[in-house]
Amino acid sequence: MSENKYERIGKEIVHVIGEDNIESVVHCATRLRFSVKDRAKIDDEAIEKIDEVKGVFFNAGQYQVILGTGTVNKVYAALKGNQPEQDDKLDQKTSSGPREKGIKRAVRTLADIFIPIIPIIAATGLFLGLKGVLFNDTVLGVMGMTIEDIPAYLQTLVSVLTDTAFAFLPALICWSAFRNFGGMPIIGFVIGLMLVSPALPNAYAVADINSGVEPIMAFGFIPVVGYQGSVLTALVVGILGAKLEKKLRAVMPNALDLIFTPFFVLLAMMITGLLILGPLLHILESGLVTVVTQLIQAPFGIGGLLIGFLYPLAVMTGMHHLFIMIETTLLANTGFNPLITLCAMYGFANAGTCLGITIKAKKQTVKVTGMSAALTQLLGVSEPALFGVVMRYSLKPLYVMIACSAAGGAILSLLNIKANSYGLAVILSPLMYIYEWNQLLVYIVVSVLIFAAAFVITYLFAVPKEVMIEDQGEKESNVKQPKKKVQVPNPLQKKVQQN
């Protein structure tokens, strides 16, 4: 598809919404988010007939147009007039929009900090999985080898691939926090490195009672250790450091700003992180890991049932981004992520429910939109299926989807299945379990069963009546006619800049 097509799509969306009706526009991974003056003026059906549009919905004061990954970035770039100088300014704004406040704004902020880190953790999880396969005693035995036969240099190189991201995770989090809050990311990165400095006792070694490594005691009662894997400490220190930097730059004379602002930020955050917040937040973080772990391991799969039930609701309200911080904490502290295993059943249930509606529907627009949405969900993007098909006409499909998600979570919790990464969804998610064959096999079987159950139950009992009525005008409208080019001069460029 040429760039002209994305420009045309953007112009048509703006034309239907009304340029004068738009206050601002931002985007997330899959959607354009318009803050509009009058939602009632927008023709949803006209928007949905535009190429590449997979659905629309209104939430938190925003009119959201679902385009899907990749496409949304190109349409947004066309809308803002392809002005690269605006990118950094826009990236630092949350995609939640100015009307989100309180807990929703906090959750969105967490998402903005952790989402850039996901690809690295996901890649590291894949490396860990491949390491588990290649260095498995059974696999090596088939080749007539043992772990001792693998050269030391090769084991070291593999460890570099699998250990680096988690060893320097606080540096990545501080970098992202500074970037999100308008500080200099390089200062945040150095502060994060200070938290895991090799001069400090390694946190993992201190936690191992057999290592003989003890924390350094400051003032006789403050334990000073490295904060390898400490997500909460890095997050809070990064946010406070970025805010301190901005305040200092506002009062620091220009001649001194280059050197002394970083000097005071680094000094203050080193003292705050290692002597004050670190010891306190480490206790809080350990308690969080314990609570979540005990919930997941609750008897009879109750914990998995509850998480599988709540996660779809969290997605509907945008609260699911909170799970990212918890998953990162679990990974950093335990090496495993059972939480994403339970949450992942939502994707399979949502895809099955969407496909059940699509296959049985007689309304042609639903068939086209639904098939695209189901495929998109299988690739990990849930909004088109959830908002464009499952929730659009009736609550029955939503009940089926949530029930199947909860059932899948309960089963996997009972069987103690857990991933070693995050960031891989639905058809790619089995890659997080290749570190152990029985984990991989059980996960695939349960996932397929949940998908099939959602599909069958929806197809037999939960297809909305609205999609079973074929629109008589659809056959005529399906006749190909030349696409009228909408002439809307310079759409939204001014408003995007203002945002």
C-alpha atoms as one frame of an Amber mdcrd trajectory, in Angstrom:
protein
   0.000   0.000   0.000   1.310   3.445  -0.885   1.616   6.343   1.490  -1.176
   8.112  -0.440  -3.633   5.485   0.764  -2.870   6.201   4.435  -3.282   9.914
   3.782  -6.653   9.260   2.135  -7.778   7.069   5.055  -6.845   9.802   7.511
  -8.677  12.459   5.526 -11.819  10.346   5.297 -11.838   9.663   9.035 -11.415
  13.360   9.782 -14.126  14.255   7.270 -16.693  11.973   8.946 -15.797  13.026
  12.497 -15.667  16.665  11.478 -12.495  18.710  11.660 -14.220  21.361  13.784
 -15.460  18.606  16.090 -11.935  17.414  16.946 -10.058  18.886  19.899  -6.949
  16.671  19.705  -5.743  13.294  18.499  -3.184  10.808  19.798  -2.653   7.137
  19.072  -1.754   3.917  20.842  -0.617   0.587  19.418  -3.841  -0.057  17.508
  -6.153   2.989  17.667  -6.477   6.630  16.767  -7.890   8.394  19.830  -9.862
  11.568  19.101 -10.973  13.958  21.822 -14.192  15.312  20.323 -16.609  18.098
  21.220 -19.810  16.276  20.260 -19.841  12.507  20.015 -23.431  12.527  18.651
 -22.317  14.160  15.400 -20.204  11.150  14.359 -21.618   8.506  12.013 -20.113
   5.216  13.228 -21.188   3.236  10.182 -19.582   5.736   7.822 -16.292   5.450
   9.762 -16.408   1.648   9.658 -16.823   1.620   5.879 -13.459   3.339   5.434
 -10.585   1.083   4.319  -8.538  -0.529   7.114 -10.976   0.571   9.861 -11.754
  -2.462  12.035 -14.204  -0.847  14.444 -14.949   2.172  16.619 -15.966   2.844
  20.210 -16.244   5.742  22.638 -14.524   5.566  26.014 -13.114   8.007  28.586
 -14.165  11.001  26.522 -12.377   9.725  23.437 -13.677   8.524  20.090 -11.384
   5.621  19.227 -10.934   4.302  15.691  -9.384   0.823  15.532  -6.891   0.438
  12.687  -4.478  -2.205  13.964  -0.729  -2.266  14.518   1.432  -0.689  11.839
  -1.505   0.867  10.005  -2.337   3.245  12.862   1.213   4.627  12.885   1.140
   5.353   9.160  -2.287   6.968   9.223  -1.282   9.076  12.220   1.931  10.141
  10.467  -0.123  11.218   7.450  -2.518  13.164   9.685   0.219  15.167  11.362
   1.773  16.039   8.017   4.836  13.762   8.354   6.670  16.231  10.593   9.368
  14.220  12.397  10.197  17.127  14.682   6.893  16.515  16.451   7.618  12.872
  17.267   9.485  13.287  20.548   6.939  15.781  21.834   4.058  13.459  20.993
   5.801  10.376  22.376   6.162  12.016  25.763   2.411  12.527  25.972   0.353
   9.637  27.205  -2.058   8.133  24.767  -4.734   8.245  27.437  -5.630  11.792
  26.516  -6.140  14.836  28.698  -9.433  13.687  30.177  -8.064  10.587  31.930
  -7.375  11.196  35.595  -6.692   9.312  38.782  -6.084   5.584  38.593  -6.543
   5.418  34.821  -3.907   8.055  34.289  -1.523   6.263  36.670  -2.033   2.957
  34.876  -1.484   4.578  31.497   1.737   6.147  32.804   2.978   2.731  33.905
   2.161   1.379  30.467   4.074   4.183  28.764   7.127   3.336  30.869   7.048
  -0.445  30.546   5.808  -0.950  26.976   9.135   0.144  25.378  10.889  -2.536
  27.458   8.588  -5.400  26.419  10.434  -6.337  23.172  13.706  -6.775  25.079
  12.137  -8.957  27.782  10.246 -10.984  25.185  13.422 -11.578  23.178  15.287
 -12.552  26.343  12.503 -15.003  27.179  12.942 -16.616  23.773  16.670 -16.936
  24.374  15.960 -18.532  27.766  13.547 -20.957  26.145  16.043 -21.929  23.453
  18.720 -22.330  26.108  16.417 -24.648  28.048  15.872 -26.743  24.913  19.466
 -26.890  23.664  21.028 -27.451  27.095  18.378 -29.966  28.183  19.877 -33.230
  29.443  17.471 -35.282  27.308  18.268 -33.363  24.121  21.988 -33.541  24.810
  21.643 -37.246  25.597  20.128 -37.920  22.164  23.270 -36.405  20.652  25.465
 -38.406  23.014  26.564 -35.311  24.932  26.365 -33.836  28.435  26.492 -30.246
  29.630  30.225 -30.700  30.291  30.772 -31.273  26.568  29.582 -27.752  25.700
  32.578 -25.375  25.531  32.814 -22.850  28.345  33.000 -19.928  25.915  29.718
 -21.018  24.298  27.986 -21.261  27.677  29.299 -17.787  28.524  28.038 -16.285
  25.257  24.612 -17.829  25.800  24.534 -16.425  29.330  25.239 -12.967  27.906
  22.126 -13.327  25.748  19.914 -14.625  28.548  21.116 -12.639  31.581  21.943
  -9.119  30.410  18.412  -7.690  30.183  17.475  -8.797  33.696  20.868  -7.879
  35.190  20.446  -4.281  33.977  16.651  -4.085  34.131  16.690  -1.105  36.558
  18.749   0.853  34.007  16.151   0.167  31.304  13.271   1.200  33.586  14.971
   4.405  34.738  15.797   5.295  31.132  12.173   4.811  30.094  10.857   6.741
  33.120  13.093   9.722  32.350  12.039   9.603  28.706   8.360   9.521  29.632
   8.560  12.335  32.196  10.604  14.708  30.066  14.058  14.207  31.591  17.280
  13.342  29.772  17.099   9.558  29.211  20.881   9.163  29.474  20.791  10.510
  33.046  18.086   8.002  33.906  20.126   5.213  32.338  23.174   6.063  34.471
  21.041   6.234  37.630  19.681   2.779  36.798  23.234   1.481  36.328  24.130
   2.873  39.764  21.401   0.713  41.285  23.123  -2.407  39.919  26.725  -1.248
  40.172  29.241  -4.130  40.450  30.692  -2.267  43.449  27.567  -3.226  45.418
  26.794  -6.714  46.782  24.677  -8.498  44.183  21.039  -8.736  45.296  20.650
 -12.304  44.061  23.818 -13.383  45.888  22.653 -11.708  49.107  19.304 -13.522
  48.826  21.129 -16.875  48.508  21.980 -18.007  52.022  24.638 -20.360  50.650
  26.575 -17.639  48.821  28.151 -16.095  51.914  27.552 -12.593  50.484  26.296
 -10.059  53.019  24.937  -6.519  52.478  27.070  -3.519  53.410  25.616  -1.808
  56.467  25.494   1.990  56.297  25.273   3.878  59.613  25.068   0.501  61.267
  21.460  -0.252  60.273  20.807   0.500  56.555  21.575  -2.473  54.269  23.257
  -1.354  51.044  22.948  -3.834  48.184  22.490  -3.834  44.437  18.923  -3.784
  43.176  19.122  -6.341  40.412  15.552  -7.229  39.482  14.018  -4.523  41.679
  11.369  -3.051  39.406   9.617  -0.843  41.945  12.806   0.830  43.176  13.936
   1.642  39.642  10.462   2.922  38.712  10.111   5.322  41.673  13.714   6.533
  41.497  13.363   7.115  37.744  10.171   9.163  38.108  11.529  11.255  41.006
  14.828  11.785  39.200  13.127  13.052  36.040  10.958  15.469  38.020  13.963
  16.709  39.990  15.884  17.304  36.770  13.074  19.406  35.295  12.838  21.520
  38.456  16.582  22.071  38.571  16.735  23.082  34.919  14.042  25.665  35.545
  16.188  27.477  38.147  19.752  26.603  37.126  21.669  29.398  35.312  22.300
  28.511  31.668  26.074  28.595  32.121  25.902  25.956  34.869  23.062  23.807
  33.585  25.130  21.462  31.400  27.250  20.127  34.256  25.576  20.898  37.546
  22.043  19.720  36.791  23.209  16.135  36.030  25.623  16.377  38.988  22.919
  17.132  41.544  20.391  14.710  39.987  22.849  11.801  40.052  23.966  12.596
  43.600  20.458  13.001  44.974  19.095   9.878  43.307  22.060   7.747  44.352
  21.532   8.680  47.991  17.737   8.397  47.737  17.787   5.123  45.848  20.443
   3.227  47.807  19.932   4.565  51.327  16.275   5.584  51.615  13.800   4.292
  49.034  15.620   1.124  47.997  15.470  -0.704  51.362  11.836   0.318  51.913
  10.554  -0.439  48.409  12.360  -3.777  48.341  10.232  -4.931  51.272   7.065
  -3.715  49.524   8.057  -5.396  46.263   8.787  -8.714  47.979   5.358  -8.560
  49.587   3.711  -7.918  46.206   5.440 -10.929  44.664   4.358 -13.093  47.609
   0.715 -11.969  47.397   0.452 -12.502  43.627   2.220 -15.846  43.799  -0.037
 -17.092  46.589  -3.118 -15.955  44.676  -2.008 -17.838  41.566  -1.281 -20.927
  43.654  -4.587 -20.801  45.546  -6.208 -24.241  45.866  -8.634 -25.638  43.291
  -7.478 -23.101  40.697  -9.453 -20.303  42.349  -6.672 -17.777  41.753  -6.419
 -18.623  38.072 -10.209 -18.483  37.751 -10.283 -15.013  39.310  -7.439 -13.665
  37.162  -8.904 -15.163  33.994 -12.223 -13.537  34.858 -10.818 -10.103  35.721
  -8.350  -9.689  32.877 -10.948  -9.190  30.077 -12.644  -6.582  32.262  -9.284
  -4.899  32.769  -8.763  -4.755  29.003 -12.187  -3.184  28.529 -11.316  -0.382
  30.961  -7.657   0.020  29.997  -6.487  -1.241  33.394  -4.674  -4.238  31.901
  -1.487  -2.163  31.598  -1.082  -2.494  35.355  -0.347  -6.190  34.810   2.830
  -5.325  32.898   4.579  -3.982  36.005   3.530  -7.016  38.055   4.711  -9.390
  35.328   8.067  -7.625  35.111   8.449  -7.868  38.873   7.635 -11.592  38.860
  10.108 -12.247  36.059  12.878 -10.279  37.708  12.393 -11.925  41.113  11.460
 -15.499  40.220  12.480 -16.008  36.592   8.925 -17.002  35.660   5.700 -15.249
  34.744   2.649 -17.348  35.648   0.450 -14.240  35.490   0.646 -13.864  31.708
  -0.210 -17.550  31.367  -3.565 -16.993  33.049  -4.222 -13.688  31.282  -3.397
 -15.211  27.878  -6.568 -17.284  27.901  -8.479 -14.071  27.239  -6.882 -13.838
  23.784  -7.896 -17.373  22.800 -11.401 -16.961  24.210 -11.847 -13.606  22.487
 -10.661 -14.992  19.139 -12.960 -18.020  19.415 -15.978 -15.909  20.343 -15.325
 -13.448  17.530 -14.920 -16.252  15.004 -18.124 -17.943  16.198 -20.084 -14.759
  15.518 -18.347 -14.206  12.186 -18.945 -17.692  10.787 -22.639 -17.757  11.648
 -23.465 -14.120  10.854 -25.509 -13.295   7.772 -24.718  -9.594   7.818 -21.951
  -9.159   5.268 -20.205  -6.284   7.017 -19.921  -8.383  10.173 -18.424 -11.291
   8.221 -15.750  -9.076   6.688 -14.964  -7.124   9.842 -15.181 -10.186  12.080
 -12.786 -12.333  10.068 -10.202  -9.551  10.017 -10.703  -8.950  13.748 -10.345
 -12.656  14.595  -7.090 -12.908  12.654  -5.839  -9.727  14.281  -6.644 -11.149
  17.720  -4.711 -14.318  16.918  -1.731 -12.063  16.243  -2.144 -10.411  19.643
  -4.253  -7.282  19.060  -7.584  -7.691  20.830  -9.432  -4.385  20.411 -10.915
  -5.003  16.927 -12.456  -8.302  18.048 -13.469  -7.121  21.523 -15.003  -3.751
  20.693 -15.815  -4.246  17.029 -17.548  -7.647  17.236 -17.855  -9.326  20.658
 -19.252  -6.358  22.614 -20.921  -4.469  19.811 -24.383  -6.056  19.527 -25.097
  -8.040  22.669 -23.656  -8.991  26.064 -24.100 -12.745  25.528 -20.853 -13.176
  23.543 -19.016 -11.172  26.207 -20.290 -13.517  28.926 -19.117 -16.545  26.943
 -15.695 -15.025  26.349 -15.179 -14.105  30.007 -16.361 -17.540  31.189 -13.960
 -19.331  28.834 -11.095 -17.049  29.851 -11.775 -17.787  33.531 -12.012 -21.537
  32.905  -8.697 -21.540  31.046  -7.028 -19.612  33.842  -8.313 -22.084  36.437
  -7.041 -25.107  34.488  -3.579 -23.670  33.891  -3.329 -22.572  37.514  -4.182
 -26.085  38.679  -1.520 -27.538  36.367   1.120 -24.991  37.485   1.896 -23.776
  33.969   4.027 -20.632  33.798   5.827 -18.640  31.120   9.420 -17.449  31.259
   8.778 -14.148  29.449   6.038 -11.777  28.322   5.070  -9.767  25.272   4.108
 -12.748  23.074   0.374 -13.183  22.604  -2.015 -15.880  21.347  -0.450 -17.882
  18.466   3.057 -16.682  19.384   2.624 -17.247  23.116   3.679 -20.952  23.083
   7.230 -19.723  22.439   7.312 -18.667  26.104   7.038 -22.320  27.174   9.598
 -24.069  24.977  11.976 -24.212  27.933  10.168 -27.395  29.068   8.239 -29.816
  26.865   5.431 -30.665  29.280   4.796 -26.960  29.925   4.618 -26.322  26.170
   2.353 -29.288  25.439  -0.117 -28.575  28.248  -0.309 -24.893  27.368  -1.033
 -25.607  23.693  -3.699 -28.197  24.508  -5.511 -25.939  26.994  -5.291 -22.953
  24.636  -6.817 -24.884  21.743  -9.578 -26.222  23.991 -10.464 -22.716  25.233
 -10.507 -21.362  21.685 -12.700 -24.246  20.512 -15.047 -23.978  23.512 -15.535
 -20.245  22.980 -16.188 -20.788  19.283 -18.702 -23.626  19.716 -20.630 -22.094
  22.624 -20.873 -18.752  20.846 -21.884 -20.341  17.536 -24.645 -22.409  19.170
 -25.997 -20.078  21.841 -24.602 -16.533  21.789 -24.681 -15.100  18.276 -26.528
 -11.745  18.451 -29.820 -11.542  16.550 -28.712  -8.317  14.896 -25.992 -10.039
  12.868 -28.422 -12.697  11.607 -30.459 -10.138   9.646 -28.968  -9.511   6.250
 -29.169  -5.932   5.131 -30.975  -5.857   1.800 -28.979  -2.858   0.725 -25.695
  -4.638   1.241 -25.783  -6.486  -2.081 -26.199  -3.228  -3.947 -23.560  -1.488
  -1.892 -21.098  -4.298  -2.585 -20.972  -3.326  -6.260 -17.610  -1.718  -6.821
 -17.769   1.971  -7.516 -14.997   4.506  -7.897 -13.748   5.753  -4.572 -14.488
   9.421  -4.120 -11.523  11.325  -2.900 -12.415  13.498   0.050 -10.847  16.897
  -0.136 -10.034  18.046   3.365  -7.123  20.480   3.312  -4.271  19.909   5.770
  -6.325  17.768   8.251  -5.521  17.928  11.935  -1.944  19.063  11.430  -2.529
  22.126  13.547  -4.436  20.190  16.217  -1.831  17.433  16.489   0.865  20.040
  17.032  -1.218  21.661  19.745  -1.649  18.302  21.458
